[in-house]
């Protein structure tokens, strides 16, 4: 049993060293991916800003069209009596 303890200690140390190396490699990969993402984002931002700068400015609203607002009465259809609606339903064969 004493031999098992002696054999486990070097293998445990080796395992810890391998895990540390794997962790360093993983961290380097993570940092490389993050740097690539930042570079791509910066490139796309520059392209978008250049596109927006080259595009003509949006047309501004004139004072005449900006001042007119439609009222609720003007946009809302005139209400009709329920009896008219029921008559239309009967004519269309919806209600018997």
C-alpha positions in Angstrom: 0.0 0.0 0.0 2.9 2.3 0.7 4.1 1.7 -2.9 0.8 3.0 -4.3 1.1 6.3 -2.4 4.6 6.8 -3.7 3.6 6.0 -7.3 0.6 8.3 -7.2 2.5 11.4 -6.1 4.7 11.7 -9.2 1.7 11.0 -11.5 -0.3 13.6 -9.7 2.4 16.2 -10.1 2.7 15.3 -13.8 -1.1 15.6 -14.2 -1.0 19.0 -12.5 1.8 20.2 -14.8 -0.1 19.0 -17.9 -3.3 20.7 -16.7 -1.3 23.9 -16.2 0.1 23.7 -19.7 -3.4 22.9 -21.1 -4.8 25.9 -19.3 -2.1 28.2 -20.7 -2.8 26.9 -24.3 -6.5 27.4 -23.8 -6.0 30.9 -22.5 -3.8 31.8 -25.5 -6.5 30.5 -27.8 -9.1 32.5 -26.0 -7.1 35.7 -26.2 -6.3 35.1 -29.9 -10.0 34.7 -30.7 -10.9 37.8 -28.7 -8.3 39.8 -30.5 -9.5 38.5 -33.9 -13.1 39.4 -32.9 -12.0 43.0 -31.9 -10.2 43.4 -35.1 -13.2 42.2 -37.2 -15.5 44.5 -35.2 -13.3 47.5 -35.8 -13.0 46.8 -39.5 -16.8 46.4 -39.8 -17.3 49.6 -37.8 -15.0 51.5 -40.1 -16.8 50.2 -43.2 -20.2 51.2 -41.8 -19.0 54.7 -40.9 -17.6 55.1 -44.4 -20.8 53.9 -46.0 -22.9 56.2 -43.8 -20.6 59.2 -44.6 -20.9 58.5 -48.4 -24.7 58.2 -48.3 -26.7 61.3 -48.9 -28.3 62.8 -45.8 -31.9 61.9 -45.1 -34.5 64.4 -46.3 -35.6 66.7 -43.5 -39.3 67.3 -42.9 -40.7 70.5 -44.0 -42.5 72.8 -41.6 -45.8 72.6 -43.5 -45.9 68.8 -43.4 -44.6 68.6 -39.8 -47.3 70.9 -38.5 -50.2 68.9 -39.8 -51.4 66.1 -37.7 -54.4 63.9 -38.4 -57.0 63.9 -35.7 -58.6 60.7 -34.4 -61.9 61.7 -36.0 -60.3 62.2 -39.4 -58.6 58.8 -39.5 -61.3 56.8 -37.7 -64.1 55.4 -39.8 -67.6 56.7 -38.9 -69.4 54.3 -36.6 -72.6 52.9 -38.0 -75.5 51.5 -36.0 -75.6 47.9 -35.0 -78.8 47.3 -36.8 -77.1 48.3 -40.1 -74.3 45.9 -39.4 -76.7 43.1 -38.6 -78.6 43.7 -41.8 -75.4 43.5 -43.8 -74.6 40.2 -42.1 -78.0 38.8 -43.0 -77.6 39.9 -46.6 -74.3 38.2 -46.9 -75.7 35.0 -45.4 -73.8 35.1 -42.2 -76.7 35.3 -39.9 -80.1 33.6 -40.5 
